[in-house]
């Protein structure tokens, strides 16, 4: 649930200033997290070529002179096969009901399909303004993009249709202008220095999970969870102790790899990302643990933050 910020950053109305919440929706792997990161200008949401990578609602704040856009990154709506999947879908729908603007992401390199039509029907009942965002335009030529824009326009009646590439930055500014134009007039909701309000441990855990997914995405794309047990500041160095959870001993062996080689690779990838996030040198201590069928176990899900 989005909820309200602890306190408005401004003291009173600012003439012409707009502020509010927006989120990108779409079927899994439509480019939502990549787009969120590109607009905020900082990595706040993890990305992967695997569907259902995002598991938490992550909020990033974009500050403009006359607007403040709070982007909410959500998991992709999907057909749930586990209790975790059901909870993620509930989280998505709860977020949709509270935002001011919804950006429906439809990849330029994939035809409009049944999943897109289903989500379009789901969001049609929302109070939010819906903008169609044709993502990944860098992957297609002009002719194919034109055909996709026509197909999207026929899908539903949108407030705007904006083609964009998060990779090249093409028309990112246009998308931001369009989305902020649909926000309500309001003073800023967050202080000017705030980029994300997510707890540091959540971001750290997500970056470790992203690094772990990079090496094992084909064998066990959805079975990894990460819990940061402790973070210690020691001068210019941060010590991070984190546990990677899988569902079966055979999966544990996959994550660790031959003589620990794969787990060391995870640590090396994650450490670089964490040092950029935290602004310090990082000592990362990783352990792999088995939590049997955690995606279907309410007690385990609560422990892992779901």
C-alpha positions in Angstrom: 0.0 0.0 0.0 1.3 3.5 -0.8 0.0 5.4 2.2 0.9 8.9 2.8 4.4 10.5 3.3 5.3 11.3 6.9 5.0 15.1 6.3 4.7 17.3 3.2 7.9 19.0 2.3 6.3 22.3 1.5 4.4 24.6 3.7 1.3 25.5 1.8 0.2 25.5 -1.8 2.6 26.3 -4.7 0.8 27.9 -7.6 0.9 25.6 -10.6 2.9 22.9 -8.9 1.8 19.3 -9.4 2.6 16.3 -7.3 1.3 12.8 -7.0 1.8 9.0 -7.5 2.2 7.1 -10.7 3.0 3.5 -11.5 3.9 1.5 -14.6 1.9 -1.7 -15.1 2.0 -4.4 -17.7 2.6 -8.1 -18.1 5.9 -9.4 -16.7 9.1 -8.3 -18.5 7.5 -5.3 -20.2 10.3 -3.0 -19.0 8.6 -1.4 -16.0 11.6 -1.5 -13.6 14.1 -0.4 -16.3 11.9 2.5 -17.1 11.5 3.5 -13.5 15.2 3.5 -13.0 15.8 5.5 -16.1 13.4 8.2 -15.1 14.6 8.5 -11.5 18.2 8.5 -12.8 19.3 6.0 -10.1 18.9 2.3 -9.7 16.1 1.8 -7.2 14.5 -1.3 -8.7 16.2 -4.5 -9.8 15.9 -5.7 -13.3 16.2 -9.1 -15.1 15.2 -10.7 -18.3 13.2 -13.1 -16.3 9.5 -12.4 -15.6 8.4 -11.7 -12.0 11.7 -10.3 -10.9 10.1 -7.4 -9.0 8.6 -8.5 -5.7 8.3 -5.3 -3.7 6.7 -2.0 -4.2 9.6 0.4 -4.6 9.0 4.2 -4.6 11.3 6.6 -6.4 10.9 10.4 -6.4 11.6 12.6 -9.4 11.9 16.3 -8.6 11.2 18.9 -11.2 10.8 22.7 -10.7 7.1 22.6 -11.1 6.3 19.0 -10.3 7.1 16.0 -8.2 6.5 12.6 -9.7 6.5 9.7 -7.2 7.0 6.5 -9.3 5.9 3.3 -7.7 7.5 0.1 -9.2 5.3 -2.9 -8.8 5.5 -6.6 -9.6 4.0 -7.7 -12.9 0.5 -9.0 -12.8 0.6 -12.8 -13.5 -1.3 -16.0 -13.1 -0.3 -17.0 -9.6 0.8 -20.6 -8.9 1.9 -20.1 -5.3 0.8 -18.1 -2.2 3.6 -15.7 -2.9 2.2 -15.1 -6.4 -1.3 -14.4 -4.9 0.2 -11.9 -2.5 2.2 -10.2 -5.2 -1.0 -9.8 -7.3 -2.9 -8.4 -4.3 0.0 -5.9 -3.8 -0.2 -4.8 -7.5 -4.0 -4.2 -7.4 -3.8 -2.3 -4.1 -1.2 0.0 -5.6 -3.2 0.5 -8.7 -6.2 1.7 -6.7 -4.2 4.5 -5.0 -2.1 6.1 -7.7 -3.0 9.2 -9.8 -1.5 8.0 -13.1 -1.0 4.6 -14.6 1.4 4.0 -17.4 0.5 0.8 -19.2 3.7 -0.6 -20.7 3.5 -2.5 -23.9 6.8 -3.6 -25.5 7.4 -2.4 -29.1 9.0 -5.7 -30.1 6.1 -7.9 -29.0 2.5 -8.0 -30.5 -0.4 -6.9 -28.3 -1.6 -10.1 -26.7 -4.2 -11.5 -24.4 -2.3 -10.6 -21.3 -2.2 -6.9 -22.4 -6.0 -7.0 -23.1 -6.6 -8.5 -19.7 -4.6 -5.8 -17.8 -6.2 -3.1 -19.9 -9.6 -4.3 -18.7 -8.3 -4.5 -15.1 -7.2 -0.9 -15.1 -10.2 0.5 -17.0 -12.1 0.6 -13.7 -9.5 2.7 -11.9 -9.9 6.3 -11.0 -6.4 7.0 -12.3 -5.6 8.5 -15.7 -4.1 5.8 -18.0 -1.3 6.5 -20.3 -0.1 3.9 -22.8 3.7 3.6 -22.9 5.2 1.7 -25.8 8.6 0.5 -24.4 11.8 -0.8 -25.9 11.5 1.3 -29.1 15.3 0.8 -29.6 14.6 -2.8 -30.6 12.4 -2.1 -33.6 12.5 0.0 -36.8 10.2 2.8 -37.6 7.7 0.7 -39.6 7.2 -1.8 -36.8 7.0 1.0 -34.3 4.2 2.7 -36.3 2.3 -0.6 -36.5 2.6 -1.1 -32.8 1.4 2.4 -32.0 -1.6 1.8 -34.2 -2.3 -1.5 -32.4 -2.0 0.1 -29.0 -4.3 3.0 -30.0 -7.0 0.4 -31.0 -6.6 -1.4 -27.6 -8.4 1.2 -25.6 -9.0 4.9 -25.2 -5.9 6.3 -23.5 -5.2 9.8 -22.3 -1.9 9.7 -24.2 0.3 7.2 -26.1 4.0 7.7 -25.7 6.8 5.6 -27.4 10.0 5.5 -25.3 13.3 3.7 -24.8 14.7 3.4 -21.3 18.0 2.2 -22.8 18.7 5.1 -25.1 16.7 7.7 -23.2 14.6 8.5 -26.3 11.5 10.5 -25.3 11.9 9.9 -21.6 11.5 13.6 -21.0 8.3 13.6 -23.1 6.9 10.7 -21.0 7.7 12.6 -17.7 6.0 15.7 -19.0 2.9 13.8 -20.1 2.6 11.9 -16.7 3.2 15.0 -14.6 0.6 16.9 -16.6 -2.0 14.4 -15.3 -1.0 14.8 -11.6 -3.2 17.0 -9.3 -2.0 20.4 -8.2 -0.2 20.0 -4.9 2.9 21.2 -3.0 5.8 18.7 -3.0 5.0 15.5 -1.0 8.7 14.7 -0.2 11.8 16.7 0.6 13.9 17.8 -2.3 16.9 15.6 -1.4 14.9 12.3 -1.2 15.3 9.9 -4.2 13.7 6.9 -2.6 12.1 6.2 0.8 12.7 2.5 0.8 14.6 1.1 3.8 18.3 0.6 3.0 18.1 -3.1 3.9 15.3 -3.7 1.3 17.4 -2.1 -1.4 20.5 -4.1 -0.3 18.6 -7.4 -0.3 17.1 -6.7 -3.8 20.6 -6.0 -5.3 21.9 -9.2 -3.8 19.0 -11.1 -5.2 19.5 -9.5 -8.6 23.1 -10.7 -8.6 22.0 -14.2 -7.6 19.4 -14.3 -10.4 22.1 -13.4 -13.0 23.8 -16.7 -12.5 20.9 -19.1 -12.0 18.0 -17.6 -13.9 17.4 -20.7 -16.0 17.5 -23.2 -13.2 15.6 -21.5 -10.5 14.3 -18.1 -11.5 11.7 -17.7 -8.7 13.0 -19.8 -5.8 15.5 -17.3 -4.4 14.8 -14.9 -1.6 17.3 -12.7 0.3 17.2 -11.5 3.9 19.7 -9.0 5.2 20.4 -10.1 8.8 22.8 -7.4 9.8 24.6 -4.2 8.5 27.5 -2.7 10.4 29.3 0.5 9.7 33.1 0.3 10.4 34.7 3.5 9.5 34.7 3.8 5.7 33.5 0.2 5.2 30.0 -1.4 5.6 29.7 -5.0 6.6 26.6 -6.7 5.2 25.5 -10.1 6.4 22.8 -11.6 4.1 21.2 -15.0 3.7 20.0 -16.4 0.3 17.0 -18.7 0.8 16.1 -21.5 -1.6 13.4 -24.2 -1.4 15.4 -27.4 -1.7 18.9 -28.7 -1.0 19.5 -29.3 -4.7 18.9 -25.6 -5.3 21.3 -24.7 -2.6 24.0 -26.7 -4.5 23.2 -24.8 -7.7 23.5 -21.4 -6.1 26.8 -22.3 -4.4 28.3 -23.9 -7.5 31.4 -26.1 -7.7 33.6 -25.4 -4.7 31.7 -22.2 -4.1 32.5 -20.6 -7.5 29.0 -19.4 -8.3 28.4 -17.9 -4.9 31.7 -16.0 -5.1 30.5 -14.6 -8.5 27.2 -13.5 -6.9 29.2 -11.7 -4.1 31.5 -9.9 -6.6 28.5 -8.7 -8.7 26.5 -7.6 -5.7 29.4 -5.9 -3.9 30.0 -3.5 -6.9 26.3 -2.5 -6.9 26.2 -2.1 -3.1 29.3 0.1 -3.0 27.6 2.4 -5.5 24.4 2.4 -3.5 26.0 2.9 -0.1 28.9 5.1 -1.1 31.4 3.0 1.0 33.6 -0.1 0.6 31.5 -3.2 1.3 32.4 -6.5 3.0 29.6 -8.9 1.9 29.1 -12.1 3.9 26.7 -14.5 2.1 25.2 -17.7 3.2 22.7 -20.0 1.4 20.0 -21.6 3.4 17.0 -23.9 2.7 13.5 -22.9 3.6 11.4 -25.7 2.3 8.6 -24.6 -0.1 8.9 -21.0 1.2 6.7 -19.6 -1.6 3.7 -21.6 -0.3 4.4 -21.2 3.5 2.6 -18.3 5.2 5.1 -18.3 8.1 8.1 -18.3 5.9 6.6 -15.6 3.7 6.1 -13.4 6.7 9.7 -14.0 7.8 11.0 -13.1 4.4 9.0 -9.9 4.2 6.0 -10.9 2.1 
